[in-house]
C-alpha cells in the first residue's frame, strides 16, 4: 500500500474537508442538508481520488478525472 500521509495535496485536502465540516455546522437547517451535504461529500471524494491516484500505477487518468470533482465543488461553493 502506498503512503499518502506525507503528500502536501493530501494534507491540504484533509484540511479542506475539516474546514467544510466546521462551516457547514453554522449553516441554516435547509442549507445544512442541501448544500452542506454536497460540500462534505465532494470534499471526501477529492480525498478519495487522491488516495486512489497515489495507489495507482497510472496516475494521470485518475488525476484528469478528478478535475471534474474540483470543478463541481467550485460550483457548489459558489452558491454558499
N, C-alpha and C positions, 0 to 999 in steps of 0.2 A: 504494500500500500504506500502510495506517495505521501510525503509530508506536505502539509499545507499551512500549518500554523505560522511559519516564518514569512510567508508571502505578504508583501505590503498590500496587494489588492484584496487578499482575504481579510486582513485586519481592517481595512477601510470599509469593506462590505459588511463586516460584522458590526462595526461602529455605526454604519448607516442603519442597519437593522435595529439596533438598540435605540438609536435616535428616533426612528419611526414608532417604535413601541412606546416611547415616552411621550411623544407629541400626540399620538392617537388617543391616549388616556384623557387628554383635555378636550377632545372633540365633543360636539353635541351628540346626543344619542343617535340621531339619524345618520350623521356623518361617520360616527364611530363604526357603525355596522355596514356602511356602504363604502365610502372612500377609504376609511381606516382599514377595513379588512383587505381591500385591494392593495393598499400601500404595504401592509405587512406581508401579504402573500408574494408580491413582486420582489420585495427585498429578500425574502427567503429563497425565491427562485434564483436570484442573482448569486447568492452564496452557493446554492446547489450547483449551478453551472460552473462556477469557479472550481469547485471540488471535482466535478466530472472532467473538466478540461485538464486539471492538474494530474489526474489519474490516467488520462488517455494518451496513447502514443501520438495520434494525430490531433493536435490541439486546435489547429486553425479552423476546421469546420465548426467545432463547438463554440469557439470564440466568436466566429462570424454570426452564428445563430443567436448568440447571447446579445448581440446588438439590438435585436428586436425587443428583448426583455427590458433593456435600458431605455429604449425609445418609449415603450408603453409606460414605464414607470415615470418618465419625464412628463408624459401627458397627464397621468393621474395626479402627479404632484402639482401640476399647473392649476388644477381645479381646486386644490386645497388652499 
